[in-house]
Amino acid sequence: MCRNIKTLFNFEPPATDEEVRAASLQFVRKLSGFNKPSRANQEAFDRAVEEVSACARELLDGLVTQAPPRDREVEREKARQRSARRFG
């Protein structure tokens, strides 16, 4: 599950709210052990995703760096090459 959580800091363009929410959803899924919660747990699950998203956005907005922003396409290509080496 958590392999889908990607680094979101210091990219150009910056991480979108959708990317932050997707990472938050994966994090809550990992913590809870639910890919899709039952109806009884849906409200708590959804609330956790929203709260984690808000905290993650606050974190990303508060971080600073002197490093130049990374290019999404360059990082995507590096990931493809790693995957090709790993899986053939």
N, CA, C and O atoms as a GROMACS GRO file, in nm:
protein
  352
    1MET      N    1   0.081  -0.121   0.000
    1MET     CA    2   0.000   0.000   0.000
    1MET      C    3   0.084   0.126   0.000
    1MET      O    4   0.062   0.214  -0.083
    2CYS      N    5   0.180   0.137   0.090
    2CYS     CA    6   0.254   0.262   0.106
    2CYS      C    7   0.355   0.287  -0.003
    2CYS      O    8   0.412   0.396  -0.009
    3ARG      N    9   0.378   0.193  -0.090
    3ARG     CA   10   0.472   0.219  -0.199
    3ARG      C   11   0.419   0.329  -0.290
    3ARG      O   12   0.496   0.391  -0.364
    4ASN      N   13   0.290   0.353  -0.285
    4ASN     CA   14   0.230   0.455  -0.370
    4ASN      C   15   0.246   0.596  -0.314
    4ASN      O   16   0.214   0.693  -0.382
    5ILE      N   17   0.294   0.609  -0.192
    5ILE     CA   18   0.313   0.742  -0.136
    5ILE      C   19   0.444   0.795  -0.190
    5ILE      O   20   0.551   0.737  -0.167
    6LYS      N   21   0.436   0.904  -0.261
    6LYS     CA   22   0.553   0.965  -0.324
    6LYS      C   23   0.594   1.090  -0.248
    6LYS      O   24   0.513   1.153  -0.180
    7THR      N   25   0.721   1.126  -0.260
    7THR     CA   26   0.769   1.251  -0.204
    7THR      C   27   0.697   1.365  -0.275
    7THR      O   28   0.688   1.368  -0.397
    8LEU      N   29   0.646   1.459  -0.197
    8LEU     CA   30   0.570   1.570  -0.255
    8LEU      C   31   0.637   1.705  -0.237
    8LEU      O   32   0.590   1.805  -0.291
    9PHE      N   33   0.746   1.710  -0.162
    9PHE     CA   34   0.811   1.837  -0.133
    9PHE      C   35   0.916   1.873  -0.237
    9PHE      O   36   0.986   1.786  -0.290
   10ASN      N   37   0.924   2.000  -0.266
   10ASN     CA   38   1.027   2.060  -0.351
   10ASN      C   39   1.019   2.014  -0.496
   10ASN      O   40   1.120   1.975  -0.555
   11PHE      N   41   0.901   2.018  -0.551
   11PHE     CA   42   0.880   1.990  -0.693
   11PHE      C   43   0.827   2.114  -0.762
   11PHE      O   44   0.763   2.199  -0.700
   12GLU      N   45   0.854   2.122  -0.888
   12GLU     CA   46   0.798   2.227  -0.972
   12GLU      C   47   0.718   2.159  -1.080
   12GLU      O   48   0.777   2.082  -1.157
   13PRO      N   49   0.589   2.180  -1.092
   13PRO     CA   50   0.505   2.262  -1.004
   13PRO      C   51   0.482   2.192  -0.870
   13PRO      O   52   0.501   2.071  -0.859
   14PRO      N   53   0.442   2.269  -0.769
   14PRO     CA   54   0.421   2.212  -0.635
   14PRO      C   55   0.310   2.106  -0.634
   14PRO      O   56   0.227   2.098  -0.725
   15ALA      N   57   0.311   2.026  -0.531
   15ALA     CA   58   0.211   1.920  -0.515
   15ALA      C   59   0.070   1.979  -0.511
   15ALA      O   60   0.046   2.082  -0.448
   16THR      N   61  -0.020   1.913  -0.579
   16THR     CA   62  -0.160   1.958  -0.579
   16THR      C   63  -0.232   1.902  -0.457
   16THR      O   64  -0.183   1.811  -0.390
   17ASP      N   65  -0.348   1.957  -0.428
   17ASP     CA   66  -0.430   1.905  -0.318
   17ASP      C   67  -0.471   1.760  -0.345
   17ASP      O   68  -0.483   1.681  -0.252
   18GLU      N   69  -0.491   1.725  -0.472
   18GLU     CA   70  -0.528   1.588  -0.506
   18GLU      C   71  -0.414   1.491  -0.474
   18GLU      O   72  -0.438   1.381  -0.425
   19GLU      N   73  -0.290   1.532  -0.502
   19GLU     CA   74  -0.175   1.447  -0.471
   19GLU      C   75  -0.158   1.431  -0.320
   19GLU      O   76  -0.127   1.322  -0.271
   20VAL      N   77  -0.179   1.538  -0.247
   20VAL     CA   78  -0.168   1.532  -0.101
   20VAL      C   79  -0.277   1.440  -0.046
   20VAL      O   80  -0.251   1.360   0.043
   21ARG      N   81  -0.398   1.451  -0.098
   21ARG     CA   82  -0.507   1.366  -0.051
   21ARG      C   83  -0.482   1.219  -0.085
   21ARG      O   84  -0.510   1.131  -0.004
   22ALA      N   85  -0.429   1.192  -0.204
   22ALA     CA   86  -0.400   1.053  -0.243
   22ALA      C   87  -0.296   0.992  -0.150
   22ALA      O   88  -0.309   0.877  -0.108
   23ALA      N   89  -0.193   1.068  -0.116
   23ALA     CA   90  -0.091   1.018  -0.023
   23ALA      C   91  -0.152   0.997   0.116
   23ALA      O   92  -0.119   0.900   0.184
   24SER      N   93  -0.239   1.087   0.156
   24SER     CA   94  -0.305   1.075   0.287
   24SER      C   95  -0.394   0.952   0.292
   24SER      O   96  -0.398   0.881   0.392
   25LEU      N   97  -0.466   0.928   0.184
   25LEU     CA   98  -0.552   0.809   0.175
   25LEU      C   99  -0.468   0.682   0.188
   25LEU      O  100  -0.505   0.591   0.262
   26GLN      N  101  -0.355   0.675   0.119
   26GLN     CA  102  -0.268   0.558   0.128
   26GLN      C  103  -0.216   0.540   0.270
   26GLN      O  104  -0.208   0.428   0.319
   27PHE      N  105  -0.180   0.651   0.335
   27PHE     CA  106  -0.128   0.645   0.472
   27PHE      C  107  -0.235   0.591   0.567
   27PHE      O  108  -0.206   0.504   0.650
   28VAL      N  109  -0.357   0.642   0.556
   28VAL     CA  110  -0.466   0.597   0.644
   28VAL      C  111  -0.500   0.451   0.615
   28VAL      O  112  -0.529   0.375   0.707
   29ARG      N  113  -0.497   0.411   0.489
   29ARG     CA  114  -0.520   0.271   0.455
   29ARG      C  115  -0.417   0.181   0.522
   29ARG      O  116  -0.450   0.075   0.575
   30LYS      N  117  -0.292   0.225   0.518
   30LYS     CA  118  -0.185   0.145   0.578
   30LYS      C  119  -0.203   0.135   0.730
   30LYS      O  120  -0.192   0.027   0.787
   31LEU      N  121  -0.231   0.248   0.793
   31LEU     CA  122  -0.247   0.248   0.938
   31LEU      C  123  -0.367   0.163   0.983
   31LEU      O  124  -0.358   0.088   1.080
   32SER      N  125  -0.477   0.177   0.911
   32SER     CA  126  -0.599   0.108   0.952
   32SER      C  127  -0.603  -0.038   0.909
   32SER      O  128  -0.670  -0.120   0.971
   33GLY      N  129  -0.532  -0.069   0.803
   33GLY     CA  130  -0.538  -0.204   0.747
   33GLY      C  131  -0.658  -0.225   0.657
   33GLY      O  132  -0.683  -0.336   0.610
   34PHE      N  133  -0.732  -0.117   0.632
   34PHE     CA  134  -0.850  -0.124   0.545
   34PHE      C  135  -0.819  -0.062   0.409
   34PHE      O  136  -0.768   0.050   0.402
   35ASN      N  137  -0.850  -0.135   0.304
   35ASN     CA  138  -0.845  -0.074   0.171
   35ASN      C  139  -0.975   0.004   0.151
   35ASN      O  140  -0.976   0.115   0.098
   36LYS      N  141  -1.084  -0.058   0.194
   36LYS     CA  142  -1.215   0.008   0.194
   36LYS      C  143  -1.280  -0.028   0.327
   36LYS      O  144  -1.310  -0.144   0.352
   37PRO      N  145  -1.303   0.072   0.412
   37PRO     CA  146  -1.359   0.044   0.544
   37PRO      C  147  -1.506   0.002   0.536
   37PRO      O  148  -1.575   0.030   0.438
   38SER      N  149  -1.552  -0.064   0.640
   38SER     CA  150  -1.694  -0.100   0.651
   38SER      C  151  -1.776   0.027   0.672
   38SER      O  152  -1.720   0.133   0.702
   39ARG      N  153  -1.906   0.016   0.658
   39ARG     CA  154  -1.994   0.132   0.681
   39ARG      C  155  -1.977   0.184   0.823
   39ARG      O  156  -1.982   0.305   0.846
   40ALA      N  157  -1.957   0.094   0.917
   40ALA     CA  158  -1.942   0.134   1.057
   40ALA      C  159  -1.816   0.218   1.079
   40ALA      O  160  -1.811   0.301   1.170
   41ASN      N  161  -1.712   0.196   0.996
   41ASN     CA  162  -1.586   0.268   1.012
   41ASN      C  163  -1.564   0.380   0.909
   41ASN      O  164  -1.464   0.451   0.915
   42GLN      N  165  -1.657   0.394   0.816
   42GLN     CA  166  -1.639   0.489   0.706
   42GLN      C  167  -1.619   0.633   0.756
   42GLN      O  168  -1.531   0.703   0.707
   43GLU      N  169  -1.699   0.676   0.850
   43GLU     CA  170  -1.691   0.814   0.899
   43GLU      C  171  -1.554   0.843   0.962
   43GLU      O  172  -1.492   0.945   0.933
   44ALA      N  173  -1.509   0.754   1.048
   44ALA     CA  174  -1.378   0.771   1.113
   44ALA      C  175  -1.266   0.768   1.009
   44ALA      O  176  -1.170   0.845   1.018
   45PHE      N  177  -1.278   0.679   0.913
   45PHE     CA  178  -1.178   0.666   0.807
   45PHE      C  179  -1.169   0.795   0.725
   45PHE      O  180  -1.061   0.848   0.702
   46ASP      N  181  -1.285   0.844   0.680
   46ASP     CA  182  -1.289   0.967   0.600
   46ASP      C  183  -1.236   1.087   0.678
   46ASP      O  184  -1.164   1.171   0.625
   47ARG      N  185  -1.273   1.094   0.804
   47ARG     CA  186  -1.225   1.204   0.889
   47ARG      C  187  -1.074   1.199   0.902
   47ARG      O  188  -1.007   1.302   0.897
   48ALA      N  189  -1.019   1.079   0.919
   48ALA     CA  190  -0.874   1.064   0.930
   48ALA      C  191  -0.804   1.108   0.802
   48ALA      O  192  -0.701   1.174   0.807
   49VAL      N  193  -0.859   1.071   0.687
   49VAL     CA  194  -0.800   1.112   0.559
   49VAL      C  195  -0.798   1.264   0.549
   49VAL      O  196  -0.697   1.323   0.509
   50GLU      N  197  -0.908   1.328   0.584
   50GLU     CA  198  -0.914   1.475   0.576
   50GLU      C  199  -0.816   1.541   0.673
   50GLU      O  200  -0.750   1.638   0.637
   51GLU      N  201  -0.806   1.488   0.794
   51GLU     CA  202  -0.714   1.546   0.893
   51GLU      C  203  -0.568   1.525   0.853
   51GLU      O  204  -0.486   1.616   0.869
   52VAL      N  205  -0.536   1.409   0.802
   52VAL     CA  206  -0.399   1.383   0.757
   52VAL      C  207  -0.367   1.472   0.637
   52VAL      O  208  -0.256   1.524   0.626
   53SER      N  209  -0.463   1.490   0.547
   53SER     CA  210  -0.443   1.579   0.432
   53SER      C  211  -0.412   1.721   0.478
   53SER      O  212  -0.321   1.785   0.426
   54ALA      N  213  -0.488   1.770   0.573
   54ALA     CA  214  -0.467   1.905   0.624
   54ALA      C  215  -0.330   1.918   0.688
   54ALA      O  216  -0.260   2.017   0.666
   55CYS      N  217  -0.291   1.820   0.768
   55CYS     CA  218  -0.158   1.823   0.832
   55CYS      C  219  -0.046   1.814   0.728
   55CYS      O  220   0.055   1.884   0.738
   56ALA      N  221  -0.066   1.730   0.628
   56ALA     CA  222   0.036   1.716   0.524
   56ALA      C  223   0.052   1.845   0.445
   56ALA      O  224   0.163   1.886   0.414
   57ARG      N  225  -0.059   1.909   0.412
   57ARG     CA  226  -0.053   2.036   0.340
   57ARG      C  227   0.018   2.141   0.424
   57ARG      O  228   0.101   2.216   0.373
   58GLU      N  229  -0.014   2.146   0.553
   58GLU     CA  230   0.051   2.241   0.643
   58GLU      C  231   0.202   2.215   0.648
   58GLU      O  232   0.282   2.308   0.646
   59LEU      N  233   0.239   2.089   0.655
   59LEU     CA  234   0.381   2.053   0.656
   59LEU      C  235   0.448   2.099   0.527
   59LEU      O  236   0.551   2.167   0.532
   60LEU      N  237   0.392   2.063   0.413
   60LEU     CA  238   0.453   2.100   0.285
   60LEU      C  239   0.465   2.251   0.268
   60LEU      O  240   0.564   2.300   0.216
   61ASP      N  241   0.363   2.323   0.313
   61ASP     CA  242   0.366   2.468   0.302
   61ASP      C  243   0.467   2.532   0.397
   61ASP      O  244   0.513   2.644   0.372
   62GLY      N  245   0.502   2.464   0.505
   62GLY     CA  246   0.593   2.519   0.603
   62GLY      C  247   0.739   2.483   0.584
   62GLY      O  248   0.827   2.547   0.642
   63LEU      N  249   0.767   2.382   0.502
   63LEU     CA  250   0.904   2.340   0.479
   63LEU      C  251   0.978   2.440   0.390
   63LEU      O  252   0.919   2.501   0.302
   64VAL      N  253   1.108   2.455   0.415
   64VAL     CA  254   1.192   2.542   0.332
   64VAL      C  255   1.316   2.464   0.290
   64VAL      O  256   1.359   2.372   0.358
   65THR      N  257   1.372   2.503   0.179
   65THR     CA  258   1.495   2.440   0.130
   65THR      C  259   1.570   2.539   0.043
   65THR      O  260   1.510   2.629  -0.017
   66GLN      N  261   1.700   2.521   0.036
   66GLN     CA  262   1.783   2.600  -0.054
   66GLN      C  263   1.805   2.527  -0.186
   66GLN      O  264   1.857   2.584  -0.282
   67ALA      N  265   1.768   2.400  -0.190
   67ALA     CA  266   1.786   2.319  -0.311
   67ALA      C  267   1.689   2.365  -0.420
   67ALA      O  268   1.576   2.404  -0.390
   68PRO      N  269   1.733   2.359  -0.543
   68PRO     CA  270   1.641   2.394  -0.652
   68PRO      C  271   1.529   2.291  -0.660
   68PRO      O  272   1.550   2.174  -0.628
   69PRO      N  273   1.410   2.333  -0.704
   69PRO     CA  274   1.299   2.237  -0.716
   69PRO      C  275   1.332   2.128  -0.817
   69PRO      O  276   1.398   2.151  -0.919
   70ARG      N  277   1.284   2.007  -0.787
   70ARG     CA  278   1.303   1.895  -0.878
   70ARG      C  279   1.198   1.900  -0.988
   70ARG      O  280   1.086   1.948  -0.968
   71ASP      N  281   1.236   1.850  -1.103
   71ASP     CA  282   1.147   1.845  -1.219
   71ASP      C  283   1.070   1.713  -1.216
   71ASP      O  284   1.130   1.606  -1.206
   72ARG      N  285   0.939   1.720  -1.223
   72ARG     CA  286   0.856   1.600  -1.215
   72ARG      C  287   0.886   1.500  -1.326
   72ARG      O  288   0.892   1.379  -1.302
   73GLU      N  289   0.906   1.549  -1.447
   73GLU     CA  290   0.932   1.459  -1.560
   73GLU      C  291   1.065   1.387  -1.545
   73GLU      O  292   1.075   1.268  -1.576
   74VAL      N  293   1.167   1.456  -1.498
   74VAL     CA  294   1.297   1.394  -1.476
   74VAL      C  295   1.285   1.286  -1.369
   74VAL      O  296   1.338   1.176  -1.386
   75GLU      N  297   1.216   1.316  -1.260
   75GLU     CA  298   1.198   1.217  -1.152
   75GLU      C  299   1.115   1.099  -1.199
   75GLU      O  300   1.142   0.985  -1.160
   76ARG      N  301   1.015   1.124  -1.281
   76ARG     CA  302   0.931   1.016  -1.334
   76ARG      C  303   1.014   0.922  -1.422
   76ARG      O  304   1.000   0.800  -1.414
   77GLU      N  305   1.102   0.981  -1.504
   77GLU     CA  306   1.188   0.900  -1.591
   77GLU      C  307   1.287   0.817  -1.509
   77GLU      O  308   1.312   0.701  -1.541
   78LYS      N  309   1.342   0.875  -1.404
   78LYS     CA  310   1.431   0.799  -1.315
   78LYS      C  311   1.357   0.680  -1.254
   78LYS      O  312   1.413   0.571  -1.245
   79ALA      N  313   1.233   0.701  -1.213
   79ALA     CA  314   1.153   0.593  -1.155
   79ALA      C  315   1.127   0.484  -1.259
   79ALA      O  316   1.132   0.365  -1.226
   80ARG      N  317   1.100   0.522  -1.382
   80ARG     CA  318   1.078   0.423  -1.488
   80ARG      C  319   1.204   0.339  -1.510
   80ARG      O  320   1.196   0.217  -1.525
   81GLN      N  321   1.319   0.405  -1.511
   81GLN     CA  322   1.445   0.332  -1.530
   81GLN      C  323   1.472   0.237  -1.413
   81GLN      O  324   1.515   0.124  -1.435
   82ARG      N  325   1.446   0.282  -1.290
   82ARG     CA  326   1.463   0.192  -1.175
   82ARG      C  327   1.371   0.072  -1.186
   82ARG      O  328   1.411  -0.041  -1.158
   83SER      N  329   1.249   0.095  -1.228
   83SER     CA  330   1.151  -0.012  -1.241
   83SER      C  331   1.194  -0.110  -1.350
   83SER      O  332   1.182  -0.231  -1.334
   84ALA      N  333   1.244  -0.058  -1.459
   84ALA     CA  334   1.289  -0.145  -1.570
   84ALA      C  335   1.407  -0.232  -1.524
   84ALA      O  336   1.413  -0.351  -1.558
   85ARG      N  337   1.500  -0.175  -1.449
   85ARG     CA  338   1.612  -0.253  -1.397
   85ARG      C  339   1.564  -0.360  -1.298
   85ARG      O  340   1.615  -0.472  -1.296
   86ARG      N  341   1.466  -0.322  -1.218
   86ARG     CA  342   1.419  -0.413  -1.114
   86ARG      C  343   1.335  -0.527  -1.170
   86ARG      O  344   1.351  -0.642  -1.131
   87PHE      N  345   1.244  -0.493  -1.263
   87PHE     CA  346   1.148  -0.593  -1.312
   87PHE      C  347   1.176  -0.641  -1.454
   87PHE      O  348   1.110  -0.733  -1.503
   88GLY      N  349   1.274  -0.581  -1.520
   88GLY     CA  350   1.313  -0.626  -1.653
   88GLY      C  351   1.233  -0.574  -1.766
   88GLY      O  352   1.260  -0.608  -1.882
   0.00000   0.00000   0.00000
